[in-house]
Amino acid sequence: MNILFFLTPKSKVAYIYDDYTLRQTLEKMEHHRYSAVPILTRSGAYLGTITEGDLLWAIKNKYSLNFKEAESLSIMEVSRRMDNEPVSAETEIEDLLSKAMNQNFVPVTDDRGIFIGIITRKDIMRYFSQKLYVEAPKPLPLSDYQMRSASR
């Protein structure tokens, strides 16, 4: 199966650029109601993922919870706990699944490392859930003998 079947294209994904400030990042995340977003270069390369937790720890640890002082901090100066590892468009479904088990979304890049979108764990689960439901074996109808035995 081609993993691009699951792709949410870049045009429908909230992301930030590496020259954003902490305030711009928070506003983007708040507007879209996301707890994590991809970080891209202006040329479109995927750099990593920033989370609400990363932002909160930066405000606490570098600015003693003073948001006013922290708001102009460059997003690239914020330490990230982890980055969502990207996959290429040619990745096998098994590799995608192993990454999706540990990440809410998996960034997808083309063969030049340019970000083309994300695959969410929710979309993968929805697909396989529907597949299980559609392909689940139907119970066989009871025979006359089974119905008589069950009624005794």
Secondary structure as GFF3:
##gff-version 3
##sequence-region A 1 152
A	DSSP	three_ten_helix	3	6	.	.	.	ID=ss1
A	DSSP	beta_strand	8	9	.	.	.	ID=ss2
A	DSSP	three_ten_helix	10	12	.	.	.	ID=ss3
A	DSSP	beta_strand	16	17	.	.	.	ID=ss4
A	DSSP	alpha_helix	22	32	.	.	.	ID=ss5
A	DSSP	beta_strand	36	40	.	.	.	ID=ss6
A	DSSP	beta_strand	46	51	.	.	.	ID=ss7
A	DSSP	alpha_helix	52	63	.	.	.	ID=ss8
A	DSSP	alpha_helix	67	70	.	.	.	ID=ss9
A	DSSP	three_ten_helix	75	77	.	.	.	ID=ss10
A	DSSP	beta_strand	87	88	.	.	.	ID=ss11
A	DSSP	alpha_helix	93	100	.	.	.	ID=ss12
A	DSSP	beta_strand	105	109	.	.	.	ID=ss13
A	DSSP	beta_strand	115	120	.	.	.	ID=ss14
A	DSSP	alpha_helix	121	135	.	.	.	ID=ss15
A	DSSP	alpha_helix	144	150	.	.	.	ID=ss16
###
